[in-house]
Amino acid sequence: MGGAGALRLRPLRAEDEAAFRAGHQAMAADGHLFGLSVRPGREWGAYLRLLEDQRAGRNLPAHFVPSTFLVADVAGEIVGRVSIRHQLNDRLLAEGGHIGYGVLPGHRRRGYATQILRQALIIARSLGVDRVLLTCADDNAGSAAAIEANGGALENVIQTGPGARPTRRYWID
């Protein structure tokens, strides 16, 4: 499972800027979010401080919850990312859940999503999250497979509004 080398989750570093921004653009072109709150004009050091504030629960906008943002690294290369929310609000309870992850397009179908989620669950438990909610688009077979491989039990499939894509909701105890 996985490509050449062991996957590990780690915080972003100063030297990750170019690779991370390139990953953000690749995911945006693919129609997915990669970098949370990363913007072309935002200075990299300010972005890293923002992520640290989110982890510590400092200076959060009203609709945010404390969260830990990490990248998935294989042999020094960023292959994906994960956001581990320390708690849920109403929006995250409906869709989003405790853990959101993504694998860069060039690294998919190698088992990385399953590995990212497995490691993220350990971190979530260390943060006191005993029952973890995960969501994915109903048509995202890869994400559903990663969740189920990590013990996810499908609760239901919901549609949050007219025209919204159906969302699968899983729990892992």
C-alpha positions as CSV (number, residue, x, y, z in Angstrom):
1,M,0.0,0.0,0.0
2,G,1.3,3.4,-0.9
3,G,4.2,4.4,-3.1
4,A,7.9,4.6,-2.5
5,G,8.5,5.5,1.1
6,A,6.5,5.8,4.3
7,L,3.8,8.5,4.5
8,R,3.9,10.8,7.5
9,L,1.8,13.7,8.6
10,R,3.6,16.9,9.5
11,P,3.0,20.6,9.9
12,L,3.8,22.9,7.0
13,R,7.3,24.5,7.1
14,A,8.8,27.7,5.6
15,E,10.5,25.7,2.8
16,D,7.2,24.1,1.7
17,E,5.7,27.3,0.2
18,A,6.4,26.6,-3.5
19,A,5.4,22.9,-3.4
20,F,2.3,23.7,-1.3
21,R,1.1,26.5,-3.6
22,A,1.6,24.3,-6.6
23,G,-0.5,21.6,-4.9
24,H,-3.1,24.1,-4.1
25,Q,-3.4,25.2,-7.8
26,A,-3.4,21.6,-9.0
27,M,-6.3,20.7,-6.7
28,A,-8.2,23.9,-7.6
29,A,-7.9,23.0,-11.3
30,D,-9.3,19.6,-10.3
31,G,-12.2,21.3,-8.6
32,H,-11.1,20.6,-5.0
33,L,-9.8,22.6,-2.0
34,F,-6.3,21.9,-0.9
35,G,-4.9,24.9,1.0
36,L,-7.3,26.2,3.6
37,S,-7.3,30.1,3.6
38,V,-4.2,30.2,1.3
39,R,-4.5,33.1,-1.1
40,P,-2.1,34.4,-3.8
41,G,-1.5,37.7,-1.9
42,R,-1.1,36.2,1.6
43,E,2.5,36.1,2.9
44,W,3.6,32.6,3.7
45,G,4.7,33.3,7.2
46,A,1.3,34.9,8.0
47,Y,-0.3,31.7,6.6
48,L,1.7,29.5,8.8
49,R,0.8,31.7,11.8
50,L,-2.9,31.5,10.8
51,L,-2.6,27.6,10.8
52,E,-1.0,27.7,14.3
53,D,-3.7,30.0,15.6
54,Q,-6.4,27.6,14.2
55,R,-4.6,24.7,16.0
56,A,-4.5,26.6,19.2
57,G,-8.1,28.0,18.9
58,R,-6.9,31.6,18.8
59,N,-8.4,34.4,16.7
60,L,-10.9,32.2,15.0
61,P,-13.7,33.6,12.9
62,A,-17.2,32.9,14.3
63,H,-17.9,29.9,12.1
64,F,-14.5,28.2,12.6
65,V,-13.5,25.5,15.2
66,P,-10.0,24.7,16.4
67,S,-8.3,22.5,13.8
68,T,-4.9,20.9,13.1
69,F,-3.7,21.2,9.5
70,L,-1.0,18.8,8.3
71,V,0.6,17.8,5.1
72,A,1.2,14.2,4.0
73,D,4.8,13.8,3.2
74,V,6.4,10.8,1.4
75,A,10.2,11.0,1.0
76,G,10.2,14.8,1.4
77,E,7.4,15.3,-1.2
78,I,4.0,16.6,-0.3
79,V,1.4,14.2,-1.6
80,G,-1.7,15.3,0.3
81,R,-3.1,17.2,3.3
82,V,-5.5,16.7,6.2
83,S,-7.5,19.0,8.5
84,I,-8.5,17.6,11.8
85,R,-11.2,19.5,13.5
86,H,-11.1,19.3,17.3
87,Q,-14.9,19.7,17.6
88,L,-17.9,20.1,15.4
89,N,-20.3,23.0,14.8
90,D,-23.7,22.8,13.1
91,R,-22.2,23.1,9.6
92,L,-19.5,20.5,10.2
93,L,-22.1,18.2,11.7
94,A,-24.1,18.4,8.5
95,E,-21.2,18.1,6.1
96,G,-17.5,18.3,6.6
97,G,-17.1,16.2,9.8
98,H,-14.0,16.0,12.0
99,I,-11.5,15.2,9.3
100,G,-11.1,16.5,5.8
101,Y,-8.3,15.2,3.6
102,G,-7.1,15.4,0.0
103,V,-4.5,13.7,-2.2
104,L,-2.8,15.5,-5.0
105,P,-3.9,14.4,-8.5
106,G,-0.5,12.9,-9.4
107,H,-0.5,10.7,-6.2
108,R,-3.9,9.2,-6.2
109,R,-4.7,5.5,-6.3
110,R,-1.7,4.6,-4.2
111,G,-3.4,4.1,-0.9
112,Y,-2.4,7.5,0.5
113,A,-5.9,8.6,1.4
114,T,-6.3,5.5,3.6
115,Q,-2.9,6.1,5.2
116,I,-3.6,9.8,5.8
117,L,-7.0,9.0,7.4
118,R,-5.5,6.2,9.5
119,Q,-2.9,8.6,11.0
120,A,-5.4,11.5,11.3
121,L,-7.6,9.2,13.4
122,I,-4.8,8.7,15.9
123,I,-4.3,12.4,16.1
124,A,-8.1,13.0,16.5
125,R,-8.1,10.5,19.4
126,S,-5.2,12.3,21.1
127,L,-7.3,15.5,20.9
128,G,-10.1,13.8,22.8
129,V,-12.4,13.1,19.8
130,D,-13.7,9.6,20.6
131,R,-16.4,9.3,17.9
132,V,-15.2,10.7,14.5
133,L,-17.6,12.0,11.8
134,L,-16.4,11.8,8.2
135,T,-18.2,12.9,5.1
136,C,-17.6,12.6,1.4
137,A,-19.5,13.2,-1.8
138,D,-21.8,10.2,-2.5
139,D,-20.0,9.7,-5.9
140,N,-16.5,9.8,-4.4
141,A,-15.8,6.1,-4.4
142,G,-12.1,6.5,-3.5
143,S,-12.9,8.5,-0.3
144,A,-15.7,6.2,0.6
145,A,-13.3,3.2,0.3
146,A,-10.6,5.0,2.5
147,I,-13.2,5.7,5.2
148,E,-14.6,2.2,5.1
149,A,-11.1,0.7,5.2
150,N,-10.6,2.7,8.5
151,G,-13.7,1.3,10.1
152,G,-16.3,3.9,8.9
153,A,-19.9,2.9,9.3
154,L,-22.3,4.7,6.9
155,E,-25.0,6.5,8.9
156,N,-26.8,8.0,5.9
157,V,-26.7,9.9,2.7
158,I,-28.0,13.5,2.9
159,Q,-28.6,16.4,0.5
160,T,-28.1,19.7,2.3
161,G,-30.2,21.8,-0.2
162,P,-31.7,22.0,-3.6
163,G,-29.1,21.1,-6.2
164,A,-26.5,20.1,-3.6
165,R,-24.5,16.9,-4.2
166,P,-25.6,14.0,-2.0
167,T,-23.2,13.6,0.9
168,R,-22.3,10.3,2.7
169,R,-22.0,10.6,6.5
170,Y,-19.8,8.0,8.3
171,W,-18.9,7.5,12.0
172,I,-15.8,5.8,13.3
173,D,-15.9,4.8,17.0
